[in-house]
Amino acid sequence: MCWYLIHTKPARESLAEQHLERQGYEVYLPRLQERARRERAERIVPLFPRYLFLSLIEGHQALSPVRYSSGVSTVVRFGTDYTVVPGKIIEGLRERADPATGLHRLTTRPAPARGTTVRITEGPFEGLAGVFEREAGRDRVVVLLTLLGQESRVRLPAHCLLPDRAA
């Protein structure tokens, strides 16, 4: 058995999954439970938007009908070769999913305490140390930086901070 990477049409991952399974292919579409940005409800979305994994038994199933299935855009290739995904990657994804629901959860680091010294890991302020002030929305934070002798509040993506161990 080989796993292939399938690129789907926009927002048609589930449709492609249904049609491919109906044709006898084994399909794996990892899903994620996330909070909608403007709503309070949670929703289930693909972990990798517009992609799913398809397994077929070499010599018994053909890959060519996959390209013409509803919801499928193409079978991903590098040059002339189809992309083969190692089975260990699929196993790893399945192991990380919640055993009861099969859904993945993205873990985010808790925000540092106000006043904690942090180091910026990427972007135009990379390498600078600052003081964590507060969260500013879902994925952003405000950090106090000393720039040109003055303290300035800077909004940054939350993933760009690490606790500053040198402080």
FIROZA-665137 format. One record per atom (N, C-alpha, C): x, y, z; atom name; residue in one letter. Coordinates in Angstrom, 3 decimals, padded with zeros to 6 digits. Example, Ala and Ser with C-alpha at 12.3 -4.5 7.8 and 13.67 -1.06 7.14 Angstrom:
% FIROZA-665137
R       xx       yy       zz  a r
R  013.190 -005.690  007.800  N A
R  012.300 -004.500  007.800 CA A
R  013.200 -003.300  007.800  C A
R  012.850 -002.250  007.080  N S
R  013.670 -001.060  007.140 CA S
R  012.900  000.030  007.870  C S
***
This chain:
% FIROZA-665137
R       xx       yy       zz  a r
R  000.840 -001.187  000.000  N M
R  000.000  000.000  000.000 CA M
R  000.875  001.236  000.000  C M
R  000.488  002.205 -000.809  N C
R  001.183  003.485 -000.874 CA C
R  000.188  004.594 -000.595  C C
R  000.639  005.617  000.102  N W
R -000.182  006.789  000.366 CA W
R  000.223  007.899 -000.592  C W
R -000.779  008.548 -001.177  N Y
R -000.549  009.647 -002.107 CA Y
R -001.210  010.904 -001.568  C Y
R -000.663  012.040 -001.956  N L
R -001.199  013.330 -001.545 CA L
R -002.140  013.834 -002.633  C L
R -003.372  014.136 -002.229  N I
R -004.394  014.588 -003.167 CA I
R -004.722  016.049 -002.885  C I
R -004.698  016.865 -003.923  N H
R -005.064  018.275 -003.819 CA H
R -006.514  018.398 -004.255  C H
R -007.347  018.978 -003.394  N T
R -008.776  019.064 -003.696 CA T
R -009.150  020.452 -004.190  C T
R -010.358  020.560 -004.679  N K
R -010.894  021.866 -005.039 CA K
R -011.193  022.618 -003.745  C K
R -011.260  023.943 -003.798  N P
R -011.472  024.718 -002.569 CA P
R -012.727  024.280 -001.810  C P
R -012.561  024.019 -000.531  N A
R -013.637  023.629  000.392 CA A
R -014.373  022.369 -000.058  C A
R -013.701  021.481 -000.777  N R
R -014.332  020.249 -001.267 CA R
R -013.640  018.992 -000.762  C R
R -012.929  019.116  000.361  N E
R -012.213  017.966  000.908 CA E
R -013.172  016.828  001.263  C E
R -014.277  017.157  001.921  N S
R -015.234  016.125  002.339 CA S
R -015.907  015.477  001.142  C S
R -016.227  016.260  000.139  N L
R -016.837  015.716 -001.082 CA L
R -015.876  014.747 -001.761  C L
R -014.620  015.140 -001.882  N A
R -013.613  014.265 -002.489 CA A
R -013.467  012.988 -001.669  C A
R -013.444  013.130 -000.340  N E
R -013.327  011.967  000.533 CA E
R -014.476  010.984  000.294  C E
R -015.691  011.486  000.249  N Q
R -016.863  010.632  000.037 CA Q
R -016.800  009.904 -001.299  C Q
R -016.479  010.617 -002.365  N H
R -016.443  010.008 -003.693 CA H
R -015.316  008.991 -003.829  C H
R -014.178  009.278 -003.244  N L
R -013.062  008.332 -003.329 CA L
R -013.346  007.073 -002.513  C L
R -013.923  007.241 -001.335  N E
R -014.284  006.059 -000.536 CA E
R -015.334  005.221 -001.247  C E
R -016.275  005.864 -001.911  N R
R -017.307  005.151 -002.662 CA R
R -016.683  004.310 -003.789  C R
R -015.529  004.748 -004.278  N Q
R -014.839  004.010 -005.340 CA Q
R -013.922  002.920 -004.778  C Q
R -013.885  002.778 -003.463  N G
R -013.108  001.705 -002.849 CA G
R -011.718  002.084 -002.391  C G
R -011.375  003.365 -002.419  N Y
R -010.062  003.810 -001.955 CA Y
R -010.105  004.059 -000.451  C Y
R -008.970  003.855  000.205  N E
R -008.846  004.239  001.604 CA E
R -008.378  005.690  001.621  C E
R -009.115  006.527  002.336  N V
R -008.825  007.959  002.366 CA V
R -008.644  008.398  003.812  C V
R -007.688  009.283  004.028  N Y
R -007.506  009.859  005.353 CA Y
R -007.528  011.374  005.223  C Y
R -008.522  011.980  005.852  N L
R -008.670  013.431  005.879 CA L
R -008.585  013.875  007.342  C L
R -007.391  014.268  007.803  N P
R -007.274  014.711  009.195 CA P
R -008.072  015.997  009.395  C P
R -008.816  016.031  010.493  N R
R -009.665  017.187  010.772 CA R
R -009.271  017.815  012.105  C R
R -009.625  019.078  012.220  N L
R -009.247  019.895  013.361 CA L
R -010.490  020.570  013.919  C L
R -010.617  020.606  015.225  N Q
R -011.704  021.357  015.841 CA Q
R -011.139  022.700  016.249  C Q
R -011.749  023.769  015.730  N E
R -011.256  025.109  016.034 CA E
R -012.411  026.044  016.319  C E
R -012.112  027.111  016.998  N R
R -013.116  028.135  017.283 CA R
R -013.171  029.068  016.074  C R
R -014.381  029.316  015.594  N A
R -014.550  030.238  014.471 CA A
R -014.142  031.634  014.921  C A
R -013.539  032.391  014.045  N R
R -013.005  033.702  014.411 CA R
R -014.073  034.665  014.927  C R
R -015.173  034.765  014.253  N R
R -016.191  035.743  014.640 CA R
R -017.342  035.131  015.423  C R
R -017.314  033.833  015.605  N E
R -018.399  033.162  016.310 CA E
R -017.852  032.543  017.595  C E
R -018.746  032.212  018.472  N R
R -018.310  031.554  019.706 CA R
R -018.331  030.051  019.572  C R
R -018.988  029.558  018.537  N A
R -019.102  028.111  018.340 CA A
R -017.810  027.557  017.749  C A
R -017.597  026.267  017.989  N E
R -016.455  025.596  017.380 CA E
R -016.921  024.906  016.111  C E
R -015.999  024.720  015.198  N R
R -016.325  024.045  013.949 CA R
R -015.217  023.060  013.613  C R
R -015.548  022.131  012.741  N I
R -014.582  021.118  012.328 CA I
R -014.121  021.461  010.923  C I
R -012.816  021.582  010.753  N V
R -012.220  021.954  009.472 CA V
R -011.068  021.002  009.166  C V
R -010.643  020.919  007.910  N P
R -009.488  020.075  007.580 CA P
R -008.216  020.601  008.254  C P
R -007.383  019.683  008.712  N L
R -006.103  020.057  009.295 CA L
R -005.198  020.667  008.226  C L
R -005.261  020.117  007.022  N F
R -004.501  020.630  005.880 CA F
R -005.507  021.047  004.815  C F
R -005.947  022.313  004.809  N P
R -006.954  022.731  003.829 CA P
R -006.534  022.404  002.402  C P
R -007.485  021.816  001.643  N R
R -007.351  021.427  000.240 CA R
R -006.476  020.196  000.019  C R
R -006.148  019.453  001.098  N Y
R -005.347  018.239  000.928 CA Y
R -005.957  017.088  001.701  C Y
R -005.803  015.891  001.148  N L
R -006.135  014.663  001.848 CA L
R -005.181  013.588  001.379  C L
R -005.173  012.465  002.081  N F
R -004.269  011.364  001.759 CA F
R -005.080  010.194  001.242  C F
R -004.556  009.526  000.235  N L
R -005.238  008.386 -000.380 CA L
R -004.281  007.208 -000.442  C L
R -004.776  006.061 -000.017  N S
R -003.974  004.841 -000.061 CA S
R -004.548  003.921 -001.112  C S
R -003.659  003.300 -001.862  N L
R -004.141  002.298 -002.809 CA L
R -003.188  001.116 -002.828  C L
R -003.730 -000.002 -003.226  N I
R -002.945 -001.228 -003.315 CA I
R -002.353 -001.286 -004.712  C I
R -001.032 -001.159 -004.787  N E
R -000.343 -001.161 -006.086 CA E
R -000.694 -002.433 -006.861  C E
R -001.051 -002.285 -008.117  N G
R -001.370 -003.423 -008.961 CA G
R -002.836 -003.823 -008.932  C G
R -003.582 -003.403 -007.885  N H
R -005.007 -003.746 -007.794 CA H
R -005.910 -002.536 -007.991  C H
R -005.407 -001.356 -007.696  N Q
R -006.186 -000.142 -007.855 CA Q
R -005.376  000.835 -008.704  C Q
R -006.071  001.562 -009.549  N A
R -005.409  002.546 -010.406 CA A
R -005.522  003.935 -009.792  C A
R -004.524  004.743 -010.036  N L
R -004.519  006.105 -009.533 CA L
R -005.195  007.070 -010.512  C L
R -005.260  006.710 -011.773  N S
R -005.806  007.626 -012.779 CA S
R -007.263  008.030 -012.536  C S
R -008.176  007.159 -012.063  N P
R -009.550  007.620 -011.831 CA P
R -009.666  008.663 -010.717  C P
R -008.690  008.733 -009.856  N V
R -008.722  009.678 -008.749 CA V
R -008.779  011.111 -009.274  C V
R -008.013  011.397 -010.309  N R
R -007.954  012.759 -010.854 CA R
R -009.308  013.257 -011.333  C R
R -010.189  012.347 -011.706  N Y
R -011.478  012.732 -012.273 CA Y
R -012.625  012.592 -011.283  C Y
R -012.303  012.350 -010.027  N S
R -013.335  012.215 -008.997 CA S
R -013.839  013.588 -008.574  C S
R -015.095  013.652 -008.156  N S
R -015.680  014.915 -007.699 CA S
R -014.900  015.445 -006.503  C S
R -014.605  016.738 -006.553  N G
R -013.899  017.389 -005.462 CA G
R -012.390  017.355 -005.581  C G
R -011.857  016.508 -006.451  N V
R -010.398  016.386 -006.601 CA V
R -009.913  017.370 -007.650  C V
R -008.860  018.091 -007.321  N S
R -008.229  018.982 -008.282 CA S
R -007.130  018.228 -009.033  C S
R -006.240  017.568 -008.276  N T
R -005.157  016.811 -008.899 CA T
R -004.489  015.895 -007.878  C T
R -003.698  014.984 -008.375  N V
R -002.815  014.184 -007.527 CA V
R -001.486  014.934 -007.535  C V
R -000.961  015.247 -006.364  N V
R  000.244  016.071 -006.271 CA V
R  001.443  015.320 -006.835  C V
R  002.228  016.024 -007.620  N R
R  003.435  015.469 -008.233 CA R
R  004.620  016.388 -007.981  C R
R  005.786  015.789 -007.997  N F
R  007.035  016.531 -008.062 CA F
R  007.674  016.089 -009.361  C F
R  007.645  016.955 -010.348  N G
R  008.109  016.575 -011.676 CA G
R  007.123  015.600 -012.281  C G
R  007.614  014.456 -012.700  N T
R  006.742  013.451 -013.302 CA T
R  006.295  012.387 -012.310  C T
R  006.843  012.436 -011.093  N D
R  006.532  011.409 -010.093 CA D
R  005.447  011.884 -009.133  C D
R  004.504  010.991 -008.856  N Y
R  003.485  011.285 -007.859 CA Y
R  004.145  011.349 -006.485  C Y
R  003.615  012.199 -005.633  N T
R  004.132  012.334 -004.282 CA T
R  003.672  011.156 -003.441  C T
R  004.602  010.363 -002.964  N V
R  004.292  009.238 -002.093 CA V
R  004.597  009.681 -000.663  C V
R  003.596  009.563  000.207  N V
R  003.737  009.964  001.605 CA V
R  004.083  008.715  002.415  C V
R  005.172  008.744  003.168  N P
R  005.528  007.565  003.965 CA P
R  004.408  007.194  004.947  C P
R  004.174  005.919  005.094  N G
R  003.141  005.423  006.001 CA G
R  003.342  005.878  007.432  C G
R  004.600  006.101  007.839  N K
R  004.879  006.557  009.206 CA K
R  004.286  007.933  009.474  C K
R  004.206  008.755  008.463  N I
R  003.612  010.079  008.633 CA I
R  002.116  009.942  008.895  C I
R  001.458  009.086  008.130  N I
R  000.025  008.864  008.326 CA I
R -000.218  008.253  009.709  C I
R  000.596  007.290  010.090  N E
R  000.471  006.675  011.422 CA E
R  000.652  007.732  012.513  C E
R  001.646  008.591  012.342  N G
R  001.895  009.651  013.324 CA G
R  000.721  010.603  013.445  C G
R  000.135  010.970  012.317  N L
R -001.041  011.834  012.352 CA L
R -002.196  011.155  013.078  C L
R -002.410  009.901  012.774  N R
R -003.512  009.175  013.411 CA R
R -003.283  009.020  014.916  C R
R -002.036  008.834  015.325  N E
R -001.726  008.703  016.753 CA E
R -001.956  010.007  017.504  C E
R -001.735  011.138  016.837  N R
R -001.895  012.440  017.488 CA R
R -003.358  012.876  017.587  C R
R -004.221  012.233  016.825  N A
R -005.643  012.585  016.865 CA A
R -006.269  012.080  018.161  C A
R -007.298  012.753  018.602  N D
R -008.045  012.335  019.793 CA D
R -008.642  010.962  019.525  C D
R -008.391  009.962  020.384  N P
R -008.880  008.608  020.121 CA P
R -010.402  008.510  020.082  C P
R -011.098  009.352  020.821  N A
R -012.564  009.272  020.860 CA A
R -013.212  009.923  019.642  C A
R -012.696  011.083  019.233  N T
R -013.345  011.830  018.149 CA T
R -012.608  011.735  016.815  C T
R -011.312  011.414  016.861  N G
R -010.513  011.396  015.640 CA G
R -010.068  012.780  015.209  C G
R -010.383  013.789  016.016  N L
R -010.041  015.169  015.669 CA L
R -008.691  015.557  016.259  C L
R -008.030  016.475  015.584  N H
R -006.763  017.026  016.057 CA H
R -007.051  018.321  016.803  C H
R -006.174  018.662  017.701  N R
R -006.254  019.945  018.399 CA R
R -004.887  020.599  018.300  C R
R -004.893  021.853  017.924  N L
R -003.648  022.600  017.889 CA L
R -003.402  023.135  019.285  C L
R -002.218  022.907  019.777  N T
R -001.889  023.406  021.108 CA T
R -001.156  024.725  020.966  C T
R -001.540  025.643  021.771  N T
R -000.869  026.930  021.781 CA T
R -000.224  027.113  023.148  C T
R  000.873  027.779  023.137  N R
R  001.549  028.058  024.405 CA R
R  000.728  029.065  025.182  C R
R  000.646  028.891  026.491  N P
R -000.052  029.908  027.274 CA P
R  000.718  031.224  027.208  C P
R -000.004  032.303  027.259  N A
R  000.632  033.619  027.206 CA A
R  001.477  033.818  028.456  C A
R  002.598  034.491  028.320  N P
R  003.425  034.777  029.494 CA P
R  002.673  035.710  030.450  C P
R  003.109  035.748  031.678  N A
R  002.522  036.669  032.649 CA A
R  002.939  038.095  032.304  C A
R  002.063  039.028  032.604  N R
R  002.359  040.444  032.357 CA R
R  003.653  040.811  033.096  C R
R  004.550  041.492  032.393  N G
R  005.819  041.901  032.992 CA G
R  006.965  040.931  032.754  C G
R  006.675  039.765  032.132  N T
R  007.707  038.777  031.848 CA T
R  008.592  039.257  030.698  C T
R  009.883  039.057  030.837  N T
R  010.799  039.396  029.750 CA T
R  010.738  038.306  028.689  C T
R  010.570  038.729  027.441  N V
R  010.456  037.789  026.322 CA V
R  011.442  038.179  025.233  C V
R  011.765  037.204  024.394  N R
R  012.639  037.450  023.245 CA R
R  011.832  037.215  021.979  C R
R  012.003  038.089  020.995  N I
R  011.292  037.979  019.718 CA I
R  012.120  037.088  018.806  C I
R  011.470  036.068  018.225  N T
R  012.193  035.043  017.468 CA T
R  012.170  035.231  015.958  C T
R  011.314  036.122  015.451  N E
R  011.294  036.340  014.001 CA E
R  010.687  037.691  013.683  C E
R  010.872  038.102  012.442  N G
R  010.330  039.384  012.007 CA G
R  011.362  040.493  012.131  C G
R  010.924  041.743  011.938  N P
R  011.879  042.856  011.943 CA P
R  012.519  043.110  013.309  C P
R  011.896  042.621  014.389  N F
R  012.443  042.816  015.734 CA F
R  013.136  041.564  016.264  C F
R  013.441  040.635  015.379  N E
R  014.059  039.368  015.780 CA E
R  015.305  039.606  016.625  C E
R  015.391  038.861  017.741  N G
R  016.549  038.945  018.615 CA G
R  016.412  039.962  019.731  C G
R  015.456  040.875  019.617  N L
R  015.280  041.887  020.656 CA L
R  014.526  041.305  021.846  C L
R  014.847  041.808  023.014  N A
R  014.115  041.423  024.223 CA A
R  013.140  042.538  024.549  C A
R  011.998  042.158  025.103  N G
R  010.982  043.125  025.490 CA G
R  010.238  042.612  026.703  C G
R  009.228  043.358  027.091  N V
R  008.416  042.998  028.248 CA V
R  007.002  042.714  027.754  C V
R  006.507  041.523  028.099  N F
R  005.157  041.146  027.681 CA F
R  004.154  042.022  028.414  C F
R  003.240  042.624  027.635  N E
R  002.228  043.467  028.250 CA E
R  000.865  042.780  028.292  C E
R  000.372  042.279  027.127  N R
R -000.962  041.670  027.105 CA R
R -001.193  040.968  025.783  C R
R -002.251  040.160  025.761  N E
R -002.713  039.558  024.516 CA E
R -003.540  040.602  023.787  C E
R -003.505  040.552  022.467  N A
R -004.244  041.525  021.655 CA A
R -005.008  040.778  020.567  C A
R -005.987  040.024  020.980  N G
R -006.741  039.236  020.017 CA G
R -006.318  037.790  020.066  C G
R -006.789  037.073  019.080  N R
R -006.612  035.624  019.080 CA R
R -005.161  035.180  018.919  C R
R -004.436  035.796  018.012  N D
R -003.082  035.340  017.695 CA D
R -002.025  036.428  017.839  C D
R -002.345  037.514  018.524  N R
R -001.406  038.618  018.612 CA R
R -001.186  039.009  020.072  C R
R -000.044  039.639  020.299  N V
R  000.317  040.104  021.637 CA V
R  000.908  041.506  021.534  C V
R  000.935  042.192  022.668  N V
R  001.573  043.501  022.740 CA V
R  002.792  043.361  023.643  C V
R  003.925  043.831  023.134  N V
R  005.199  043.762  023.856 CA V
R  005.761  045.178  023.938  C V
R  006.315  045.515  025.096  N L
R  006.990  046.805  025.257 CA L
R  008.453  046.629  024.868  C L
R  008.889  047.417  023.894  N L
R  010.281  047.389  023.443 CA L
R  010.906  048.755  023.680  C L
R  012.168  048.762  023.985  N T
R  012.890  050.027  024.074 CA T
R  013.577  050.239  022.735  C T
R  013.056  051.206  021.994  N L
R  013.575  051.507  020.658 CA L
R  014.015  052.969  020.627  C L
R  015.250  053.213  020.253  N L
R  015.809  054.562  020.184 CA L
R  015.615  055.330  021.489  C L
R  015.773  054.614  022.608  N G
R  015.706  055.249  023.915 CA G
R  014.299  055.475  024.446  C G
R  013.277  055.052  023.707  N Q
R  011.904  055.228  024.168 CA Q
R  011.184  053.892  024.185  C Q
R  010.271  053.756  025.157  N E
R  009.468  052.535  025.182 CA E
R  008.352  052.646  024.154  C E
R  008.194  051.586  023.389  N S
R  007.146  051.543  022.376 CA S
R  006.371  050.246  022.515  C S
R  005.056  050.339  022.344  N R
R  004.221  049.144  022.337 CA R
R  004.176  048.621  020.910  C R
R  004.483  047.337  020.773  N V
R  004.528  046.718  019.450 CA V
R  003.601  045.504  019.453  C V
R  002.744  045.412  018.438  N R
R  001.881  044.234  018.272 CA R
R  002.604  043.233  017.390  C R
R  002.624  041.975  017.864  N L
R  003.336  040.915  017.159 CA L
R  002.494  039.654  017.125  C L
R  002.768  038.744  016.176  N P
R  002.138  037.425  016.241 CA P
R  002.610  036.705  017.499  C P
R  001.695  036.044  018.181  N A
R  002.015  035.382  019.457 CA A
R  003.090  034.317  019.309  C A
R  003.158  033.659  018.150  N H
R  004.130  032.574  017.988 CA H
R  005.570  033.082  017.875  C H
R  005.766  034.390  017.805  N C
R  007.111  034.962  017.653 CA C
R  007.820  035.218  018.974  C C
R  007.220  034.808  020.093  N L
R  007.822  035.085  021.401 CA L
R  008.291  033.817  022.095  C L
R  009.384  033.961  022.797  N L
R  009.863  032.922  023.706 CA L
R  010.277  033.594  024.999  C L
R  010.158  032.893  026.127  N P
R  010.663  033.482  027.379 CA P
R  012.149  033.777  027.223  C P
R  012.584  034.909  027.719  N D
R  013.991  035.275  027.608 CA D
R  014.742  034.690  028.789  C D
R  015.543  033.689  028.525  N R
R  016.274  032.984  029.577 CA R
R  017.494  033.787  030.050  C R
R  017.954  034.737  029.235  N A
R  019.129  035.534  029.609 CA A
R  018.776  036.597  030.629  C A
R  017.488  036.911  030.740  N A
R  017.079  038.008  031.636 CA A
R  017.062  037.573  033.077  C A
***
